[in-house]
Amino acid sequence: MAKQGNIRISSENMMPIIKKWLYSDKDIFLREIVANAVDAITKFKKLADLGEAAADDQEYNVKIAIDKEAGTLTVEDNGIGMTEEEVEKYITQIAFSGAADFLEKYEKAGGEGIIGHFGLGFYSAYMVSENIEIFTKSYRENAVGVHWESDGESTYTIEECDLANRGTRIVMHIAKDEKEFLEEGVIRSLIEKYCAFMPYPIYLNFTGKDDKALNDTQPLYLKAPKDCTEEEYKDFYRKTFHDYHDPLFWIHLNMDYPFRLKGILYFPKVKSKVELERGKVKLYCNQVFIADNIKEVIPEYLLLLNGVIDCPDIPLNVSRSFLQNDRQVQKISKHITKKVSDKLTGLYKTDREKFEACWNDISVFVKLGYIKDEDFYSRVKDCIIYKDLNGKYCTLAEFVNGETTPITKPVKENAEEEAAEKREDSEANHDEAKEPTTIYYISDEVGQAQYIHLFRESGLNAIICDTFIDPHFLSYLEFKESGKYRFLRIDADIDAALKEGTTDAETNKALTEAFRASLNNTTISVKAEMLKSTEIPAIINVSEMSRRFGEMNAFYGLAGANADRDMTLIINTANPVIQAFMGLEDEKKKFVANQVYYLAMLSYKKLSPEEMKAFSDNSVTLLREWIR
């Protein structure tokens, strides 16, 4: 005869809260129910290994079945099962945990790693169910089957039933407004998301021996790194992240002390700037999915990577505040950071060629980490590289010294020779001027082609810094290096090496005044310089600090300084057009001055609509003159 009872919870209003707000994502109910099934199998397997339960030859597995006609979703395991007393305790008395009792009894026998979620995890199924039935039979000798049923409000019924085998079957009667969870495609995607690496085979709509499990019970990250091949790493990456481009390289995390941590972090090939923030690091606990991109465990800048991290020391259902304040979690985060920095510095030292080949894809992540994390900065600061105008990669030290290959110091004959050299270096550094070394950089190889041409003609070099993070990175680098370097974009100044000489001050004054008076743009400053190149009539220079401030505000979506107000038009007195300017009639002066200005501006940025029309009209006029 069926018995009735009340679900023992602290408040009769608790169940509606559980149904709506226990988890932020309702679909996580499937993870909880399947995790309970896996836990039940693990418990039975442990008992069988200890000789306290009779083992058999059947495969341990979890079966999921959809019955759209009946409106049910069923999850069945062949694990430990429950007696009527255990159902009462673990299902109706939420405050207790079956796993806690199990661990306490068997912890000395090596029972670590058992999750155990008969409790709130089970009740998450009510977020999508209007009624739930449990059919279960304990592994114990002479056990009878038990049927439990409740609509999740406050009452339940429990009675004996006929079951042939041990295990538990959860039958969820899906609510009318949650019918999506009766679609096979939806359930398959949830299994892939939450149960991809659970340790026992999971079958959907199981029909027989030919069915293929939907999960990988022995994911690659569980193996020792020495036992994994390159092709296995790539195959695991493709299957896990659905990216059919091979990763650049990877880091295999594998440790058991002082905390347990396994996983693989992949450095993906970035195919476009849009994809820079699309990394996904999946966090697991004993092969059970917790969440993607938990920045309290994985530093934020590492979320540009793809990876899988399994840490049994982090509980499945855990709050962000717990993660933020837990010292063990902080240690795990620091360890992951160290392993990543060790991989980068190791690759830089042992395979510089590969490191350079990967740099375009990893530079944003490295620079972001450099800014965000002091420990990461101290470890990787000596392996930050830059591409120069010749397409060669070098560190800042190599660039300043005119080197494009790693600096190799000869082996010293003795300690005295090395000490003497250090003293000489120290004295030389002490005598050097304290002015920072100016390093020019390029942010747009196409847009700044005119400036690059000037630099190359003058035998100057520059580094290329063309990612969105570079303005912040260069400012941070100037700060961290305490006045050692000063970075100027290639259009921010006229280096002395670009100049051929000087012209008469009075002549320059008359030229600049006449040129400015001829311009439609009445706010721009005009300056005359004699450049080595005679081809370019004029270039635009913009204040480095004003432009950086404007870029910073634009990055954060703020209104800010207008760099154009600190813009200077540099007219080249070595150019024939500029040399002829003063001899022109006023109307031609106006035409030439504005055309020179438009050409210079096009090498700096887009023209305004009005300026573009004027430039186009001028160009048409020149074409007409040419064909006369």
N, C-alpha and C positions, 0 to 999 in steps of 0.2 A: 504494500500500500504506500502511495506517495505521501511524503511528509512535506509540510509547508513551514517556512520560517522567514524571519526578517534578516536582511543583509545588515551586518553589524558595522555601521559607519557612524562617525561622530555626529553627523547632522543629516537629517532627512533631505536637506537641500544639496547634499554633496554630489549626488549622482548627476543632476543636470550640469553641474560645473565640470565634472569629469567628462561628460559627453561632449561638451563644447570647448573646454579650455585646457584639458590635461596636456595636450601637445599643440604646438603652433600649426603643425601640418597633420591633417586628419589621416592622410594615407600612411602615416607611420604605424598605424595599428597593425598592419600586416607584419612589419618588422617585429613588433612585440609578441604577437601570437606565434610567429615562426621561431623567434628566439626562445620562447618558452618550450616549444617542441624540441628544439636542439638541446636545450638544457635538460629536458627530461631524458633524452637519449644518452647524454653525457653522464647523467647520474646512474642510469642503469649499467652503462658500460663500465663505470668505475666499480660498481658493486660486483659485477661479473668478474672483473680483474682481481678483486679482493676475495673472490670465492664466496660471496654472500648472496649471489643470485645465480640462477641456472642460465648459462649462456646457450644460445642456439645458433644455427647457421644462417639465419635470415639477415638480409642487408639492413643496416640501420638507415632509415631515410625519413623524409617528411613529404607527405603527399598533399597537394592542394587541388581542390575540385570546385568547378563552377557549375551550378545548376540554374540556368536562367529561368526555366519554367517554374521551379520551386522558389526562386529568388534567394538562393542560399550560396554562401561561400564557405567551404569546409577546409580545415587544416587538420591533418591527422599524422600522428607520430607513433612509432613502436618503441617508445621509451619506458620509463619507470612506472607510469600509470599512477592512479590514486585509489585509495579505499574511500568509503563513504566518510569516515572520520577525517581523512586528509582533505577531501573536497570541502567539508564544512570548515576546516581550519584555514586552508590556503585560498579558497575562493570567497567564502562569506566573511571571513575575518581579515579584513584588508591590512590590519596593523601587523600581521605576522608574515613571515617570508619562509616558504619551504626551503629555499636555498640556504638561508641562514642556519636553520637546524641541521641541514645536510653537511654544510661546511664545518660546523662545530663538531660534529660527530666524526668526520673523516679527515680533518685537517692534518693530523699526524701521519696519515697514509698517503699524503701527496695529493690532496683534493683541491689544490689551488687552481684558479682559472675558471671556476664554474660561476656562471653569471647569476642564474636564479631569478626569475621574474614572475612567479605566480603571485599576484598581488595587483598593484596598480596597472602593471603592464597588460594584464588580462582585460581589465575594465576599459582600456583604450578602445577595444572593439565596439563598445557601445556608441562611439562617436559616429559609426556608420550603420549600426544594427538596431533594429527595433526589438529584437528578441535573440537570445543566445542559448544554445543547448550544448551540454558537455556529456559525451559518452566516454567513460574511462574504466579501465580495469587494471588493478595493481599487479605487479610482478609477483607478489607474495603468494605462497602456496594456498590453495583453496579460496583465493580471492574471488569475489563476485563482481559483476559489472555494475556500474553506477550511472544513473542518468540525472543530470542537474539541469534546471531550466529557469530563466528569469528574464523579464522584460527590462531589467536594469533600473527599475524605480526603487522599490524597497522590499519586495517579497520574492521568494524563490520556492521551487518544489524540488524534492530529491527523492529518488526511488531506485530500487534494484532493476537491472535490465540484463538481457542475455548478450554477452560478448565472448567471442571465441579466444581472442588474443589480448595480451597486455598492451597498454598504450592509451593514448587519449585522442579523441576526435572532437574538435570544436566546430560547431555548426552555427554560422552567423546568418541570421535572417536579415538581409540587407534592407535598410529603410527605403521608402519610396523615392525620396529625394537624393538617394546615394546610389542609384542604379549603375552608375559608371563603374562601380567596383564589381559588377558582374560581366564586364567586358574582358575577354581574354587578353587583348592588347594592353589594357591598363594593368592587369595583374602581372603580366610578363614584365612590363617596365618597372613595376614596384619590386619585383623579385630581383631584377637586375640592379636596381638602385640600392636596396637595403640588404639583400641576401646573397650578393654575388660571390662571397667567399666563405659562407657558413660551412662548417666542417663536415656536414653530412649531405648526401644528395637530396635535392629538392626537385620533385616532379610536379608538373601541372597536368591535370586531367589524365592521370596515369591509366594506361591500358594494358601494359605488359612489359616483357623483358626488353623490347626494342625501344622503349622510351628513353630519351636522353635527358640527363639532369640539366637543370638550367643554371646551376652554379658550379664554381671551381672549388672543390673541397680542399685542394692543396695549392693555394696560390703561390706564385714564384717567390714572393717576399719571405715566405716561411723557410725557404731553403737557405743553406749557407752560401755566401757569395761565390766561394770557390767551386761550388757545384753547378753554377749557372753559366750558360753560354751566352754569347752576344746575341744570337738569334732568338733565344728564349726571352731575353730582356726586351728586344724589339717587338716580339710577338705579344708579350704581356701588355706592353704599352698600347699597341694597336687595338687589342681586344678591350682593354679597360677604358681607353679614352676616345675610341673611334676616330683616331687620327692616323691616316695612312701615310703620313710623312714620318720618316724615322726620326727619333729624338737625336739631339746632338751628342749628349752623353748622359750619364745617370750616376746616382749615389745609392748604394745598397746599405741601409741601416740595419744593424743586427747586434743587439746587446741584451744582456740579462742582468747586469749589475752596474750601477746602484738602482736602476729601474729597468723594467722590461720594455723593449722597443724594437719593433721590426718594421721594415718598409722600404720602399724604393721611391726616390725623387728623380724625376726626369726633367731635363732642360729641353723644352720643345723648340723646334725651329719656328721662328716668328715669320709668318708669311705676309703680314701687313701690320701697320701701326694700330689698326682697329683691334687686333687680337692681343695687344699687349696686356690687357687686364682680364683675359679669359682663361687664365690658368685654373686648375681645380686640384686641390689636395684633399683627398678623401681620408677621413679619420675613422678608424675602426677600434673596437674593443673585443678582443678574442674573436676576430673575424666577423663581428656584427657591426654594421655601419652605424656611426653616430651622426656625422654631419659633414658637409663640405666646408672647406675654408674657415676653420676655427682659428681666428687670428691670435687667440690667447695661447694656443698650443704651437701653431706655426706662425712665425713672425710675418707681418703683413706683406713685406716685400718679397717673401718666398712664395706668396700666393700667385705670383706670375708663373710659377712652375706647375707641372702636373705631377701628381704622386699619390701614393698610398702609404699611410702610416697606421700601424696597429699597435696600440698601447693598452695592455690589460689593466694598467694601474689607473686608468681614467674610467669612471663608471659610465654606463650607457646613458642614463637620464641624469644630466648634471646641468647646473645653472651656470650662466656666464660669470656671475659674481664668484662662484666657487673656483672656476678656472683662473680668474684674475688674481685670486688671493692664495691659491694653493702653491706651496713652495715646490712640491714635486713637479707640478705642471711647469713652473718656471725653470726648473732644472732641465726638464725635457726640451723645452723651447731653446735653451742655451746650447744643449747638446746638438740639436738639429742644426742650429746656426754654425756651430763649430765644424760639424762634418761637411757642411756646404762650403765654408771658407777653406777648409783643408783640401777639398777636392779641387777648388779653383786654383789655389796657390800651387798645389801639386802638379796640376796640368800645365800651369804657366812655367814651372821650373823644368819639368821633364819632357814636355812636348809643346814647345812654344809655337810651332807651326800650326798644330791643331787648335791651340788656344786662340791664335789670331784668326783662324778660319771661322771660329765660333763667335768671335767678339761682337759682330753686328747684332747677333741674336740675343746675346746675354748681357750686353752692356747696360741696358736700361735697368734690369734687375740688380746688377752689381752696383750701379751708381745709386739706385734707390736705397739699397741696403747700406751703402757707404754713408748716406745722409741720416738714415733712420736709426742705425744701431752702432754704438760706439765700439763694441767688441768686434763686430764685423768690419768696421772701418780699420781698426788696428791690425787686423789679420790680412786684409786684401789691398791695403793702400799702395803697396809696392808692386802690385801686378795690374794696376789700371793702365790700359794702353790706349793710344790714339793713332788714327790714320793721318798721315801728313799729305801734302799736295802731290807727292810722288807716289802715293798709294802704299807707302811703307808704314808698318806699325811700330810704335816706340812708346816707351814710358816718357814722362815729362823730363826725367833726368837725361835720358838718351836724346830727347829732342833738343834740349838746351845745349847739350854737348855735341850736337851734330851727328849723333850715332843713330843707326837704324837697326842695330843688332844688339843683343844683350851684352852688357859690360862684363868682360871677363878679366879678372885681375890675376897676374902671375903669382905662382906660389912663392912665398918668401923663403929665403935661405935660412933665416933664423929669426928668433923673436925680437932681437935688437933692431934688425932691418925694418920689421913691421912697426915697432914702436916709434922709430925715427920718422917713418913715413906718416904715421898718425899725427906726430907733433908738427910736421911740415904742413899737413892739411889743416890742422887746427889754427896754425899761425896765419896761413893764407886766408882762411875763412874769416878770421878776426880782422884782417886788414881790408877785406872787401867792403865796398860801399853797401849801405843798408837799403838802398833803393831796390824794390822788387824787380825781378826779371819780367819783362813784358813778353807775353806769348799771344800771338794773333790766332784767331780761330775763325772757322767758316761754319755758318749754320745752313747754308743753301748753296750747293755746288753749281746749280743751274742759275739761280737768281743772282748770285754774286760772281758770275763768270768774268765780268769785266775787271773786278778787283783782283781775282785770281790771276788774270793775265798780267796785270801790273806787277803783282808780287813775283811771278815767275820771271818776267823780263828783268827784274831788279835782283834776281838771285835770292829772294826771300822765301821763307817757308812758313806754313801755318798748319794748325791741326784742324780736323773736321769734327765738329760737335753739332750734330743735326737731329738729335732726338728731343722729345718734349721735356725731358728731365734736365737737359744740359744747362739751361740758364740758372736753375737752382743749384745744380751740381757745381758749376764753376764758382758761383758766389760762396758756396759752402767750402769749396777747396781753398779759396783765397783766405777765408776765415781760419780754417784749420791749419793752414801752413804759415800763419802769422806773418804776412807781408813778404813771403818768399816769392810769390808769383802775382802778376797782375795780368788778367785776361782782357783782351780787347778784340771785339769782332773786327773783321778785316775792313769794314767800312766805318770804323769808329775814329780812325786817326790816319794821318799821313806819316808813315815812318820815314826817318831821315834817309834811308837807303833808296826810297822811291824818288827822291828829289835829285835833280841834276845840278841845281845851284840856285841863286837868287837873282831877281831882277830889281831894278831901281825902285825904291819905296814910293817915290812920287808917281812914277809910271803905273805901278800897281794900284795906287790909290785912285788915280784917274780911271783906270780900267774897271776896277770893281764898282765904282760909283756909276759909271756909264752903263755897265752891265746890269746892275741892280735896277736902275731907272728904266731899263728896257723890258723888264720882266713883268708878266701879268701877276705873278705871285709877289706881293709887296712885303711879305713878312720874312722871307727866307734870307739868311745871311749869305754873303758872297765873299770868297777869299781867293786870292790869286797865288798859285804856286807853280814853279817850273819843275815838271816831272820828267823822269828819264824817258818815259814812253811819249812819243810824239803823236801817236795814233788817237788817243782818247782826248776829246775836248774838255770834258768835265766829269767829275764824280761827286757823289753825295757822301758827306760824313755826318754821322749822328752820334750824339753824346752816349757813351756806353752806359752810364748809370741811369740816364733818363729812359733809354730803351729797355734796359733790364727791368726797371720799375714798372714800365708799361706792360711788358711781357708777363711779369709776375701777377699783376692785377688782372690781365686778360685770362691767365691760366685759372684763376680762382673766380672768374666771372664778376670782377669788381670794376668800378670806374676808377681810372687812375691817370697818371701823368701821360701827356701826349708827347711822345718822343720827337715828333716832327717840329715842335717849337724850338728844339735844340739842334735843328738840322742846318748844315752848312753846305752850300754849293761851292766846290773847289774847281775853279777854272784853271786849265793847264796852259800856261804861257808858252810852253814849248810846242803847242799844237798850232798848225797853220791857220785854222779857222779863228782861233782866239787872237793870234798875232795880227790877223787882218781886220779884226772887229772894229778897232778905233777909226779905221779909214772908211767905214761904211756910212751911207746916209742913215738918217734917223729911222726911217721906215724899215730898212734892211737890218739895222741893229736890233730892232724889236723882233723881227722875224727870226734872226739867227739866235739871239739870246734865248728866246722861248723854246726854239727847236733843240738847242743844246741842253736846256733845262729838262725838257721832256725826255730826251735820250738818257740823261743822267738818272732821272727819276725811275725810268723803266728798269734800270739795273738795280734799283733799291726796292721798289714796291710797285703796286698797281697804280695807274693814274686815276684820278677822279673822273667821273663821266664827262665833265666840262673840259678837263685837260685832255682826255682821250680824243674828244671831238676836235679840239684845236690842233692836236698833234696830227690827226688824220688829215685835216684840211691843209696843214702845212706840207705834209708829205705829198698830197695830190698836187699842190702848187709846184713843188720841186720836180715832180714827174713831168708836168706840162712844160716846165722850163727846159728840161732835159731833151724832150723830143722835138723842140722847135727847130 
